[in-house]
Amino acid sequence: MTESSFEETDTGTTREPQTKVDKEFVFLCVVDESPELSRALRFSSQRAKHVGGRVALAYVIEPAEFQHWIGVGELMQEEAREEAEILLNAAAEEVMKITDRMPLLFVRQGNQAAELISLIKEESAISLLVLAAASGDEGPGPLVTYLIEKAADELQVPITVVPGNLTDEHIDEIT
């Protein structure tokens, strides 16, 4: 008996089997100044490389706390934007060393967790959120804690939390 070249769908109709993935896997990594960022970047990059996917980098500019004078607040936001670009460019270089592909870059402004949730809802290509947990007595970090404990039901993608104490070699082995 020969195997059929058609697959049955949930509706009972048949279609030709897929020969390639409909959607590229996109691994979203949050860029910040934390020491564990390098762990999330490496994990995201290695996974993307191994599955033929892509890395997306997001930096969220928090609202300026000092906005009594409009000019001062605008200057602070401009400086924050420049800092975001510097950090994103450095992170993009690390990603490209591993994947040979330029990552997708996103800069948002507002509450970090809320903006990440909005970004994931708006960008249907994002397949997975990759966060790195701080290794220390303070816990995994405020973003990891909030997204897992309070906002997991709002996210439309799985979250991978990479321990901040993993070595490059260990990350390479598991990805």
N, C-alpha and C positions, 0 to 999 in steps of 0.2 A: 504494500500500500504506500503510495507516495504522499508526501506532506503537502498540504495545500499552501498556495502562495498568497492566501488571503487570511486576514484575521477577523474574528467576530468582535464587534464593538458592543458597548453596554446597551445600545438600542436594538441589537439584533441584526443590524445591517453589517455588511462586510466592506472592507477596504483593503487596499494593498498595504503590506507591512511597511513600516518606515525604514528607510535605509540610513538615515542620519538623524541626529537630534534636532528637533524643531527649534530649540532655543539654546543659545550659548549660556553656559554657567557663568554667572557673575558673582564674585566674592567681594562683598562690601567690607572695607576696613576703615575704621575711624581713626583719623590722624589727629594726634594731640602731642603734648610734650612729655608724655609719660615714658618712663624707662622701658616699660613692657611693649611699647609700640612695635619695636623691632621683631618681637615674637609673632604678633598678629600679621605683620607684613610678610614675614618669611612663610608662615603657614599659608596665608592666602595665595602668595605667589607660587609656592610649590604645588598646591592643590590645582590652581589654574593651569599651571604648566602640564601637570599629569593628566588632566581631563580635557585639555584643549579649551579651557575657559579663559576668563579675563578677570582682572582685578579692578575694582572701583574704589577710589579713595574719597572720603568725605571729611571735610573740616567744617566745624560749626563755630561761628563767631558769636560768642555770648554778648548780650547787650551791654553797652558801656554803663558802668555803675554811676559815673559822674556825669550827669546831663543837666546840671543847673544852667550852664551856658551852652547854647546850641553850637557855637564854634568849637568849644572844647570837646563836646561829645562827638562832633563830626571828625575832628582831628584824631581822637581816640579810635574811632571806627576805621578811619583810613589806615592808621598804624596797625590795627588788628588785621585788616585785609592784607596788608603787605606781609605781616608775619605768617598769615595763612598760606599765602603764595609761596613763601620760602619753605615752610614745612611741607607743603604738598609737593613742591618740586624735588625736595630731598627724598621724600618717600617714593615718588614716582621713579627716581633714579634707581632706588633699591629694587623696586618691582621689576623694572626693565632689565636689570642685571640677571634676573632669574628667568623671566618670561619672554624676553625679547619683544615685548609689546608694551606700548604706552597704555597706562591704565586710564580708565574714565575718571575724571576729576569733578568733584562737586564742592562748592563753597556755599554754605547756608548761613543765615543769621537768625539767632533766636535761642531758645532753650535747646540744649544739645539733644536730650532724649526726644523731645517733641519733634524737632527737625529731622532726626533720623527716622522716626516712625513715618513722618510725612514723605520723606524721600523714598522710602521703601514702598509706600503705597503708590507714589507717582511713577516710579521707575519699575515697571513690571519685569525688566530684564534681571533685576537683582534676585539671586537665588539663595544666598546665604549671608548672614551677618557674622563677621568674625571679630571677636573681641579678645583682648588679652587681659588676664587677671593679674593684679599685682601680687607679688609673692612677699608676704610679710604679715605682721600681726594685725595690720589695719583692715584686712579683708581684701576682697577682689577689686575694690574701687567703686566709687559712687555710680558710675554709668552702668557697669556690669550688674551691680546690685539692683539698681532701679529697673533696668530692662527685664531682668529675670524675675524679680519679685513682684513688681507692680505693673509692668507694661507688656509682659509676654503675650497676653491675649490680643493686644493691638497689633503686634507684628504679624506680617503675612509670610514670613520666611523663618526657617530654623536659625538658631543662634549656636555658633560654636565658640566656646570659651577656651582659649589656649592658656595654659599655666605660664606665668611669666618667668618661671625658673627653668624652662626647657632650653636645652642647648640647640644650636643649629643642627648638629648631627642627629639629635633625637627627633627634631621636627622633620628633617629630611627622611628619616626612617619611617615615620608614621604617615607621611603624606604620599 
